[in-house]
Amino acid sequence: MAAVKLSKDIAKVFVNSFDTVLFDCDGVLWAGSKVLYRAVETVNYLKGNGKQIFYVTNNSTKTRAQYLEKLTKLGFNADEKEIATSGYLVASYLEFINFQQTVYLIGSKGFAEELRNHGIKHTQIGPDTMATDMPSYVNGQIELESEIGAVVIGFDEHLSYPKILKAANYLADPNCLFLASNADETFPMEIPLVVPGTGVMVKAVETASQRTPKIFGKPSTAMFEAIAKQCKIDPQRTLMIGDRCNTDISFGKNCKLTTLLVLSGVTSLKHLEQYKHNEQHILMPDFYTDVLGDILDLLEQ
């Protein structure tokens, strides 16, 4: 089934068909440091007209408080309880299971802060490099900690061979948890550059450890389940808006939501044609449009 392009003929009926909207952030609201066309106005318009709004992001590099600061600074009428990040979900999960050991963290300052906010101990973040060649390092320089009970992976610009090696050795213990914020292959950027994402780091450790992580970001249903616990949501009257079909749209499909793809991020019309040709229905959105601001433009026509 082909995705339907939003038009002025269906815009009003479309908007009236949902009560709750879930927005991905990178590639939908902004790309890098650039706010996308009429994104602020569109989100604030929907919220002002009674829609329940949530920001759902696989990005674990910022805490919810940091996301709120960014959203507010850009002009979005947002509240911290409306924000669900993959890092927050991982930290909440560890707190829920009463995790008492130490996390070996491959991640960012924001992810580390989110863990601390939930009372979770973690290893030091930042660069971890080899001062010598690999055989010498393995035979005498590697130091493994004894209290590690989980390996947790988010985006880490300092990913290195020592980090992969340590993670794989901690995961050799079958009782050690293996958790990941997301498996996104790339980051959407405002410039035409391929920027590897968290999925690259997850795959490296997954390959070395021969273990499969529990992933909390989209397309896992964990994010929707967390939101549904705190608010009344009818999936049949909920819209998921994203820029990436293998995460955002698949997430919407997995949660039985209506889906809208914006072509301002990762997925292009060429990708949609490929999905249609290959009958990859889980990747096909219900609707699509160029940018989020089109919704407001079409309603005003």
N, C-alpha and C positions, 0 to 999 in steps of 0.2 A: 504494500500500500504506500502510495507516494505522500510525502509531506505537503501540507497546504500552505501556500504563501499568504501571510497576513495581507489583507486589503481593507480599504475603507468600508466595503460592503459588509464585512463580517466583524470589524473591529469592536463595535459596541456590544454585540451579542457575545463575542469572545470574552471581553473583559467582565461582563455580567455573569459569565458561567463559572467563575471561581470566587472563593472567599479568602483563600490563603495563597500567597506567592512565595516561593523559595527562589532566591537569587544566588547563583554562583557569583563570584566577585571578579577574579582575574579574567579578562577577556569579555566580560559582560558589563561590569560597571566601569572598569578601567583597564588599561593595558600599560603595564609598567607604571610610570608616573602620570600618565595622561588619562584624564576622565573622558569616557566615551560620550558620544553625541546624546545630549538631553537625558543622560542616565539619572542624574540627580532629580531633575524635574519629574521624570516618569515614576520613579520610586516614591517620591514624596506625594505625587498626585494619587497614586494607588492607595497609599496609606491614609491620605486625607479623605479618601472616599470609602473608608471602612475596611479595606483589605488588611488581613493579618500578614505581616511581612517577616521573613526570616532570611538571614544571610548565611549560606552554607558553603564553606570553602574547604578544600583539601589542603590549603596552605597551612603549615604548622609553624612557620617562622615567627608568627606574632601571637600574643595572647589575645583573649577576647577583649580585654581592656585596651590593648594597643589597636585592635581593629576598630573599636568604638571611637577611639581618638581620631583615627584616620577618616572614618566615615563622617564624623561630626565636622571635622576640619574641611572636608570636601563639600559639606552642605546637606548630607543625608540626615533626615530626621530619624535617627536610629537609637536603640536602647540595647544595653549589653545582653539582656535576656533574649534578644532576637538573633544573636550571633552564635553560630555553631562552627567551630573549627575542628579539624581532625586531631590536632594536638590536645585540645580540650577533651575530646571524646576518649582518647587514650588515657589521659590523666584521670578522668572520671571513672573509667573502667578499673584502673589499678586501685583507686581509692575504694571503689565498690567491693572488690574482692579482698579488701583488707591486706594489700600487698605490703610486706614488712621488710623485704630485702632491698638491695640496691639495684637500680636500673643501669645497664651499660647503654649509654645514650650516644647514638650517632645522630646529631641534630644541631639545632640552632639555639641562640640565647633565648628566643621567645618560647621554644618548646621546653627548654630547661626551666624557665620561670613558671610555665604552666604546671609542670610536674611539682615544683616546689609549692605552688599555690594549693595543691591537693595533698601536701604532706609526703610526697614521694622523693626518696633519696636517689641521687643519680651521680654518675661519674663526671669528671671534668670534661667540658667541651672545648673545642678549638683544635688547632693543628696537633697531629700526632705523627711524626715522621721518623724515618730510619736514618741514623747517623752513619750507617755502614751498609754492606750488601746484605741480601736476604739470608744466606746461610749463616752468617755471623749473628745476625739479629735473632733468628730462630733458635740458634744454639746457645745463646747466652744473655740477650738483651731484653727479650720480651718478658713483661711482668703481668701476670693474670691475677685479678683480685678474687678473693674467696667468697665474698658475700653477694655475688651477682645472681639475681633470680630471674632477670628478664633482659632481653636485648630489644631495644626500642629504636626504630629508625624513622627519622624525618629528613627534611632537606639539610644537607651538610656540605657546604662549599669546601670544607677541609677533609673530605673523604680521602682515605689513604690506604695503602696496603696494610700497615699495622692495625688500622681499625677493622678492616675486613677480617684479618687473621684472628684478632682477639674475639670479635663477634662470633666467628665460626667455631672457635674453641669453647666459648661459653655455651653455645648451642649444642655442643657435643653431649651435654647433659640433657637428657630428655625431659627433665623437670624444669628446665629453664624456658620461660615464656619467650615467644618470638612475636613481637607486635610491630606494626608499621602504620604510619599516619595515612599514607596513600601510595598509589603505584603510578602516578602520572609520569608519562615518558618525558614531557617537555613543559616549559613555562610559556604561556602566550606573552609575546613582547610587542612593543610599538615599532620595533625595527625588524626587518626580515632576517633574523638570526635564530638558528636552532640552539636553544638553551636547555641542556639536559635537566630533567627533574628528579624527584625523589625516587621514582620507579627504577632509575638507573642504579641507585644505591641499594635499594631493596633487592634487585636482581643479583647484584654482586654477592651479597651476603647469603641470599637464597641458594645460589649456585655453589658457593664454598661450603655451606653447612648442610646442604641437601635437606633443608627444612622449609616448610611453607608457612609464611607469617599469617597472623590474623590481621586483616587490613580494615581500618576504621573509616577511611574516607570513601567518597563515592567511587564506584557504584554500589558499595555495600549499603544495606538498608539501615545500618547502625545509626547514621545521622538522623534519618527520619524518625526512627524509633525513639531516639533521645528527645526530639522535639515533641513528638506525640505524647510523651510522658508528662510534659509540663503544660501542654495546651490542648484544647479540643480541636481536632483537625479531621475533616472529612476528605479522605483521599480523592473521592470523585469530584470534589470541588476545590482541588488544589492544583496549582500550576507550578511546574519546575522550569526555570529559565537558565539555560547554560550555553556555553560555546563549544563544548567538547562532547561528541556523541558517545565515546567509549566510557566516559565517567558520568557526566551530567544527565544525558538522555537515558543511558542504561539505568542510572539510579532512579530516574523518574519512572521508567518502565517497571523496574523491580518493585517499586513502592505503589504501583497502580495509579500514578499521577498523570495528568495531562502534561505534555512537554512542548516547550518552545525553544528552538535553536536560534541563536543569533550568530550571524556570520562575521562577527567582529573579533574572533579569537582563533582557535585552532582549526575547527572543522570548516570546510569550504563546500560550495555547491558541487564541486567535482567529487568530493567524498560522498555526498548524498547520492549521487548517481551510481557510484560504485556499490554502496549499501543496497540500493534498490535493485541493481542488476544481480547482486549475489544473494538477494533475499535475506539480508541480515536485519531482520525486523527489530531486534532489540536495540539497534543503533539508529533506527529511523524515528525522527521526531514527529509529533502530530502536526506541528506548525513550524514555520521558519520565517525569519525576516533578517534584514541586513544588520540593523543595530537596535538596541533596546528602545532608543528614542523614537523609533518608528511607531510604537504603540500610541504615543501622545500625538504625533503628527497625524496619524490616521483618524484618531478620535476627533481631532480639530477640523478635519476636512468636511 
